[in-house]
Amino acid sequence: MGEIEEIFRQFQHGTGEWKQFLNSIKITNIHGWVDQEIHFRYPVVAIVGENGIGKSTFLKAAVCAYDNKGTKDFYPSQMFVSTQWDNIALEGATIEYNVRLGDTTAELRWRKTKDWGYKPKKNKPIRNVFFLDISRTLPLDATAGYAKIAKATNMETVHEVKLNENNLNKLSYILGQRYIDARFVGTNVNTSREVGLLTKGDGEISQFHQGAGEDTILDMMKLFQDIPNQSLLVIDEVENSLHPQAQRRLIRFLLQLARIKKIQIILSTHSPFVLEELPEIARIMLVRLADRKDIIYNVSSQFALSTMDEVVHPELYVFLEDEEAVALFWEILKQS
């Protein structure tokens, strides 16, 4: 039985015990969404759609559902900032959730009045939540505070974090090349601002000089190594900086991670390679219709691409003998 089928079996029949799960999000009056509800029916799902359709809106809403057990909390007031240009667009906005808590479910709700505020506090379930937004793809030397750390005169601190052998092998698998070592160190300038270091056959190289894909995946693997069971992991544009083969391998790894640690993963993507590694039940497409936005489930990668691309990506080619056969074929389709 493959990874996808095993996850489906465990998730549907309860043997895997995903004790915490975000079942659905309903958004009203945020970025053009009006009472639409998105349902998550598989532990790893990918949300696809054209730029500006609202993929990040649902991702940001997702991380606001919980009292974050790990680090800082996420609030709508941070994710959907009220500016002088956006106050009207967010007026009366609400976010509603249905969450699984063990054997029960709960309904949660945020509502914006003058501002979002910080309610409800008391009723938010506690969960480890991790949000990897687009900022993760910034080169290390473009990140605030790292210019001083890069100086050659700086010294490493004694403390370091290393990828274990299993995750080092997974890193090598995803990127398609052999890594001998991977570690993170602080410096005497700032012990809390870590730098990732990779060792290959040609020696050790820091994140200041690694490729964009290496830089991105290295940070991810550090998080994945210690991510707690039952966590919620949200990744915006998961394919960024990765070539197609690495995209496919990363999704396979995330499926395995979800099964082993019973975590829920919500991704956004524009990549057919990501979609093709997931079952149809895990593909959710946001579309713009003439009068509204809408949500489509179980889409094929070809349909998603055809909707977002100028080029048609057919799911099926039909070859017919002559024009009479073509006419008959279309008549049959109309009747079906």
BAZA-494531 format. One record per residue (C-alpha): x, y, z; residue in three letters. Coordinates in Angstrom, 3 decimals, decimal comma. Last residue first. Example, Ala and Ser with C-alpha at 12.3 -4.5 7.8 and 13.67 -1.06 7.14 Angstrom:
REM BAZA-494531
NODE          u          v          w   res
NODE     13,670     -1,060      7,140   Ser
NODE     12,300     -4,500      7,800   Ala
REM end
This chain:
REM BAZA-494531
NODE          u          v          w   res
NODE    -24,522     12,603    -21,445   Ser
NODE    -26,745     13,989    -24,204   Gln
NODE    -24,413     16,841    -25,114   Lys
NODE    -21,448     14,442    -25,174   Leu
NODE    -23,239     12,146    -27,616   Ile
NODE    -23,998     15,074    -29,909   Glu
NODE    -20,334     16,114    -29,795   Trp
NODE    -19,205     12,631    -30,864   Phe
NODE    -21,761     12,492    -33,684   Leu
NODE    -20,447     15,763    -35,118   Ala
NODE    -16,851     14,537    -34,867   Val
NODE    -17,768     11,199    -36,500   Ala
NODE    -19,351     13,065    -39,390   Glu
NODE    -16,254     15,218    -39,697   Glu
NODE    -13,977     12,163    -40,144   Asp
NODE    -12,126      9,350    -38,347   Glu
NODE    -12,004     10,603    -34,784   Leu
NODE     -9,072     10,916    -32,369   Phe
NODE     -9,962     11,819    -28,782   Val
NODE     -7,237     13,291    -26,566   Tyr
NODE     -7,862     13,359    -22,830   Leu
NODE     -6,942     15,532    -19,855   Glu
NODE     -6,278     18,507    -22,073   Pro
NODE     -3,830     21,263    -21,076   His
NODE     -5,017     24,324    -23,023   Val
NODE     -2,403     27,091    -23,322   Val
NODE     -3,166     30,559    -21,985   Glu
NODE     -2,704     29,188    -18,473   Asp
NODE     -4,596     29,450    -15,188   Met
NODE     -7,740     27,493    -16,066   Thr
NODE     -5,882     25,068    -18,325   Ser
NODE     -3,382     24,403    -15,548   Leu
NODE     -6,044     23,560    -12,983   Ala
NODE     -7,871     21,310    -15,441   Phe
NODE     -4,668     19,466    -16,306   Gln
NODE     -3,731     19,039    -12,627   Ser
NODE     -7,085     17,393    -12,050   Ser
NODE     -9,534     19,009     -9,663   Val
NODE    -10,987     17,145     -6,679   Asn
NODE    -12,652     20,241     -5,180   Tyr
NODE    -13,747     23,573     -6,641   Ile
NODE    -14,125     26,755     -4,572   Ile
NODE    -15,809     29,924     -5,846   Asp
NODE    -15,277     33,620     -6,418   Lys
NODE    -18,213     35,714     -7,535   Arg
NODE    -20,205     37,271    -10,384   Asp
NODE    -18,409     36,231    -13,575   Ala
NODE    -16,486     33,412    -11,898   Leu
NODE    -13,031     33,599    -10,295   Arg
NODE    -11,676     30,228     -9,232   Val
NODE    -10,060     28,743     -6,124   Leu
NODE     -8,945     25,144     -6,633   Met
NODE     -8,615     22,471     -3,957   Ile
NODE     -6,548     19,330     -4,518   Arg
NODE     -6,243     16,810     -1,661   Ala
NODE     -9,268     14,721     -2,710   Ile
NODE     -7,626     14,380     -6,131   Glu
NODE     -4,644     12,550     -4,636   Pro
NODE     -1,360     14,441     -4,285   Leu
NODE      1,917     14,052     -6,208   Glu
NODE      0,341     15,426     -9,395   Glu
NODE     -0,649     18,642     -7,641   Leu
NODE      2,939     19,445     -6,641   Val
NODE      4,253     18,817    -10,157   Phe
NODE      1,419     20,912    -11,612   Pro
NODE      2,801     23,911     -9,700   Ser
NODE      0,913     27,081     -8,828   His
NODE      0,869     26,257     -5,121   Thr
NODE     -0,638     26,876     -1,701   Ser
NODE     -0,115     24,318      1,023   Leu
NODE     -2,038     23,094      4,067   Ile
NODE     -0,415     20,349      6,158   Ile
NODE     -2,069     18,559      9,078   Gln
NODE      0,222     16,572     11,363   Ile
NODE     -0,179     12,933     12,353   Lys
NODE      3,549     12,576     13,083   Lys
NODE      4,219      9,509     10,920   Ile
NODE      1,481     10,066      8,341   Arg
NODE      2,051     13,794      7,928   Ala
NODE      5,818     13,291      7,655   Leu
NODE      5,341     10,666      4,949   Gln
NODE      3,092     12,998      2,967   Leu
NODE      5,587     15,819      3,488   Leu
NODE      8,400     13,630      2,099   Phe
NODE      6,391     12,823     -1,017   Arg
NODE      5,643     16,542     -1,408   Ile
NODE      9,361     17,367     -1,129   Leu
NODE     10,240     14,708     -3,709   Arg
NODE      7,832     16,128     -6,276   Arg
NODE      9,071     19,682     -5,792   Gln
NODE     12,706     18,522     -5,960   Ala
NODE     12,042     16,874     -9,327   Gln
NODE     10,348     20,010    -10,642   Pro
NODE     13,121     22,470     -9,611   His
NODE     12,710     24,257     -6,293   Leu
NODE     13,035     28,000     -5,618   Ser
NODE      9,341     28,336     -4,673   Asn
NODE      7,392     25,055     -4,831   Glu
NODE      5,617     25,431     -1,474   Val
NODE      3,886     28,640     -2,480   Glu
NODE      2,715     29,424      1,086   Asp
NODE      3,341     26,645      3,600   Ile
NODE      1,016     25,939      6,547   Val
NODE      1,898     23,282      9,147   Leu
NODE     -0,652     22,424     11,844   Leu
NODE      0,822     20,194     14,546   Ser
NODE     -0,609     16,861     15,735   Gln
NODE      2,853     15,496     16,620   Asn
NODE      5,549     18,061     17,314   Pro
NODE      7,925     19,376     14,611   Ile
NODE     11,475     18,470     15,661   Asp
NODE     13,134     17,397     12,423   Gln
NODE     10,562     19,207     10,278   Phe
NODE     11,756     22,633     11,443   Leu
NODE     15,415     21,918     10,648   Lys
NODE     14,336     20,347      7,377   Met
NODE     12,485     23,517      6,373   Met
NODE     15,540     25,701      6,979   Asp
NODE     17,657     23,423      4,784   Leu
NODE     14,934     23,290      2,123   Ile
NODE     14,933     27,051      1,569   Thr
NODE     18,714     27,569      1,515   Asp
NODE     19,281     24,555     -0,714   Glu
NODE     16,652     25,753     -3,179   Gly
NODE     18,066     29,291     -3,258   Ala
NODE     21,583     27,997     -3,872   Gly
NODE     24,009     28,282     -0,977   Gln
NODE     26,358     31,246     -0,629   His
NODE     25,085     33,182      2,394   Phe
NODE     23,486     29,951      3,618   Gln
NODE     27,000     28,742      4,482   Ser
NODE     29,205     26,313      2,585   Ile
NODE     31,240     23,375      3,865   Glu
NODE     33,542     21,391      1,581   Gly
NODE     33,719     20,220     -2,047   Asp
NODE     32,176     16,819     -1,362   Gly
NODE     29,195     18,421      0,338   Lys
NODE     28,844     20,105      3,723   Thr
NODE     25,926     22,432      4,408   Leu
NODE     25,856     25,264      6,939   Leu
NODE     22,779     27,107      8,203   Gly
NODE     23,283     30,409     10,006   Val
NODE     21,495     31,134     13,260   Glu
NODE     20,402     34,445     14,684   Arg
NODE     19,944     33,603     18,393   Ser
NODE     23,637     33,807     19,307   Thr
NODE     24,004     37,313     17,920   Asn
NODE     27,455     38,822     17,353   Val
NODE     29,253     35,882     19,011   Asn
NODE     27,796     33,680     16,324   Thr
NODE     24,966     31,163     16,106   Gly
NODE     25,201     27,787     14,419   Val
NODE     23,022     25,514     12,289   Phe
NODE     24,176     22,157     10,914   Arg
NODE     24,074     19,956      7,841   Ala
NODE     26,628     17,221      7,088   Asp
NODE     27,731     14,890      4,291   Ile
NODE     25,224     16,023      1,690   Tyr
NODE     24,695     13,891     -1,424   Arg
NODE     22,729     15,354     -4,293   Gln
NODE     19,154     15,097     -5,558   Gly
NODE     17,638     18,023     -3,681   Leu
NODE     14,837     16,010     -2,081   Ile
NODE     16,930     12,874     -1,525   Tyr
NODE     19,899     14,713      0,004   Ser
NODE     17,584     16,527      2,406   Leu
NODE     15,921     13,212      3,246   Lys
NODE     19,321     11,674      3,964   Asn
NODE     20,177     14,570      6,276   Leu
NODE     16,763     14,070      7,882   Asn
NODE     17,532     10,445      8,686   Asn
NODE     21,104     11,117      9,772   Glu
NODE     20,135     13,831     12,230   Asn
NODE     20,277     17,466     11,196   Leu
NODE     22,592     19,346     13,501   Lys
NODE     21,894     22,182     15,924   Val
NODE     24,852     24,099     17,341   Glu
NODE     25,874     25,612     20,667   His
NODE     29,545     26,498     21,120   Val
NODE     29,146     29,868     19,467   Thr
NODE     30,776     30,534     16,105   Glu
NODE     33,229     33,430     15,819   Met
NODE     32,978     36,664     13,833   Asn
NODE     36,041     38,059     12,052   Thr
NODE     34,793     36,897      8,648   Ala
NODE     31,829     39,272      8,750   Lys
NODE     28,540     37,605      7,773   Ala
NODE     26,919     38,197     11,172   Ile
NODE     27,046     41,967     10,708   Lys
NODE     25,074     41,797      7,456   Ala
NODE     22,563     39,364      8,997   Tyr
NODE     20,380     41,881     10,821   Gly
NODE     17,622     42,296      8,270   Ala
NODE     17,474     39,524      5,676   Thr
NODE     18,928     40,143      2,229   Ala
NODE     22,165     38,276      3,107   Asp
NODE     20,088     35,217      4,012   Leu
NODE     18,470     35,092      0,599   Pro
NODE     14,693     35,582      0,844   Leu
NODE     12,734     32,371      0,236   Thr
NODE     11,415     32,167      3,822   Arg
NODE      9,672     35,524      3,288   Ser
NODE      7,086     33,724      1,153   Ile
NODE      5,321     32,341      4,229   Asp
NODE      6,148     29,307      6,329   Leu
NODE      3,506     29,230      9,077   Phe
NODE      3,873     26,779     11,960   Phe
NODE      1,113     26,026     14,492   Val
NODE      1,399     23,853     17,607   Asn
NODE     -2,122     23,562     18,999   Arg
NODE     -4,274     24,998     21,779   Ile
NODE     -7,982     25,457     21,095   Pro
NODE     -9,268     29,050     21,083   Lys
NODE    -12,202     29,445     23,450   Asn
NODE    -10,688     31,828     25,972   Lys
NODE     -9,064     34,196     23,509   Lys
NODE    -11,936     35,085     21,200   Pro
NODE    -10,989     37,848     20,830   Lys
NODE     -7,769     39,801     20,241   Tyr
NODE     -9,074     42,896     18,498   Gly
NODE    -10,177     42,630     14,899   Trp
NODE    -10,702     46,375     14,545   Asp
NODE    -13,730     48,642     14,609   Lys
NODE    -15,793     45,480     14,301   Thr
NODE    -14,026     42,467     12,832   Lys
NODE    -15,419     39,072     13,768   Arg
NODE    -13,526     35,881     14,566   Trp
NODE    -15,457     32,661     15,082   Arg
NODE    -14,947     29,164     16,418   Leu
NODE    -17,115     26,022     16,171   Glu
NODE    -15,978     22,881     17,971   Ala
NODE    -15,788     19,187     17,120   Thr
NODE    -15,566     16,146     19,367   Thr
NODE    -13,678     12,840     19,437   Asp
NODE    -10,248     14,457     19,787   Gly
NODE    -10,702     18,146     19,070   Leu
NODE    -11,767     18,544     15,447   Arg
NODE    -12,157     22,091     14,253   Val
NODE    -14,914     23,993     12,433   Asn
NODE    -13,911     27,572     11,792   Tyr
NODE    -15,495     30,931     11,081   Glu
NODE    -13,755     34,081      9,864   Ile
NODE    -15,744     37,312      9,791   Thr
NODE    -15,348     40,691      8,106   Ala
NODE    -17,733     43,502      9,036   Gly
NODE    -15,682     46,050      7,094   Glu
NODE    -12,578     44,474      5,560   Leu
NODE    -12,799     46,131      2,124   Ala
NODE    -13,893     49,394      3,762   Ile
NODE    -10,838     49,506      6,019   Asn
NODE     -8,420     48,550      3,260   Asp
NODE     -6,972     51,825      1,962   Trp
NODE     -6,441     53,612      5,286   Gln
NODE     -4,986     50,367      6,606   Thr
NODE     -6,558     47,550      8,602   Ser
NODE     -4,075     44,675      8,622   Val
NODE     -5,372     41,259      7,652   Phe
NODE     -2,704     38,880      8,997   Met
NODE     -1,739     40,882     12,071   Gln
NODE     -5,270     41,875     13,161   Ser
NODE     -6,340     38,382     12,112   Pro
NODE     -4,186     37,015     14,930   Tyr
NODE     -1,298     34,520     14,965   Phe
NODE      0,124     33,508     18,308   Asp
NODE      3,863     33,468     18,942   Lys
NODE      5,792     30,261     19,555   Thr
NODE      4,825     26,622     20,068   Gly
NODE      1,417     26,241     21,711   Lys
NODE     -0,219     28,604     19,271   Asn
NODE     -3,728     29,424     20,454   Asp
NODE     -5,481     28,264     17,330   Tyr
NODE     -7,679     29,358     14,428   Ala
NODE     -5,394     32,193     13,300   Cys
NODE     -3,120     29,824     11,359   Val
NODE     -5,963     28,919      9,004   Ala
NODE     -6,955     32,520      8,257   Ala
NODE     -3,497     33,227      6,896   Lys
NODE     -3,700     30,186      4,632   Leu
NODE     -7,218     31,112      3,497   Phe
NODE     -6,158     34,628      2,533   Thr
NODE     -2,935     33,302      0,987   Ser
NODE     -4,988     31,466     -1,625   Lys
NODE     -7,114     34,542     -2,322   Gly
NODE     -7,562     34,905     -6,095   Ile
NODE     -4,733     37,443     -6,386   Gly
NODE     -2,516     35,235     -8,515   Asn
NODE     -4,382     32,353    -10,152   Glu
NODE     -5,481     29,302     -8,233   Gly
NODE     -4,280     26,249     -6,302   Val
NODE     -4,790     25,113     -2,721   Ile
NODE     -2,844     21,963     -1,867   Ala
NODE     -3,988     19,549      0,829   Val
NODE     -2,170     17,178      3,203   Val
NODE     -4,231     15,581      5,997   Pro
NODE     -7,230     14,964      3,694   Tyr
NODE    -10,754     16,344      3,659   Arg
NODE    -10,128     20,044      4,300   Phe
NODE    -13,281     22,046      3,611   His
NODE    -13,345     25,636      2,305   Ile
NODE    -16,375     27,757      3,050   Glu
NODE    -17,564     30,706      0,987   Gln
NODE    -19,678     33,280      2,844   Asp
NODE    -18,448     36,198      0,708   Val
NODE    -14,808     36,153     -0,376   Trp
NODE    -13,793     39,340     -2,170   Gly
NODE    -10,600     40,084     -0,278   His
NODE    -12,185     39,532      3,137   Ile
NODE    -15,911     40,111      3,483   Asn
NODE    -16,903     36,646      4,747   Thr
NODE    -14,633     33,658      5,192   Ile
NODE    -15,596     30,109      6,188   Lys
NODE    -12,789     27,755      7,199   Ile
NODE    -13,163     23,979      7,491   Ser
NODE    -12,050     20,761      9,179   Asn
NODE     -8,952     22,004     11,023   Leu
NODE     -7,721     18,835     12,665   Phe
NODE     -6,509     17,805     16,088   Gln
NODE     -6,677     14,183     17,229   Lys
NODE     -5,413     12,826     13,916   Trp
NODE     -5,812      9,357     15,386   Glu
NODE     -4,142      7,125     12,799   Gly
NODE     -6,675      4,336     13,246   Thr
NODE     -9,543      6,779     12,707   Gly
NODE    -11,075      5,038      9,726   His
NODE    -10,912      7,884      7,230   Gln
NODE     -7,523      9,218      8,296   Phe
NODE     -5,804      5,860      8,645   Gln
NODE     -7,026      4,525      5,322   Arg
NODE     -6,354      7,801      3,490   Phe
NODE     -2,867      8,006      4,950   Ile
NODE     -2,192      4,425      3,852   Glu
NODE     -3,541      5,107      0,355   Glu
NODE     -1,334      8,165     -0,147   Ile
NODE      1,780      6,442      1,240   Glu
NODE      1,392      3,417     -0,998   Gly
NODE      0,000      0,000      0,000   Met
REM end
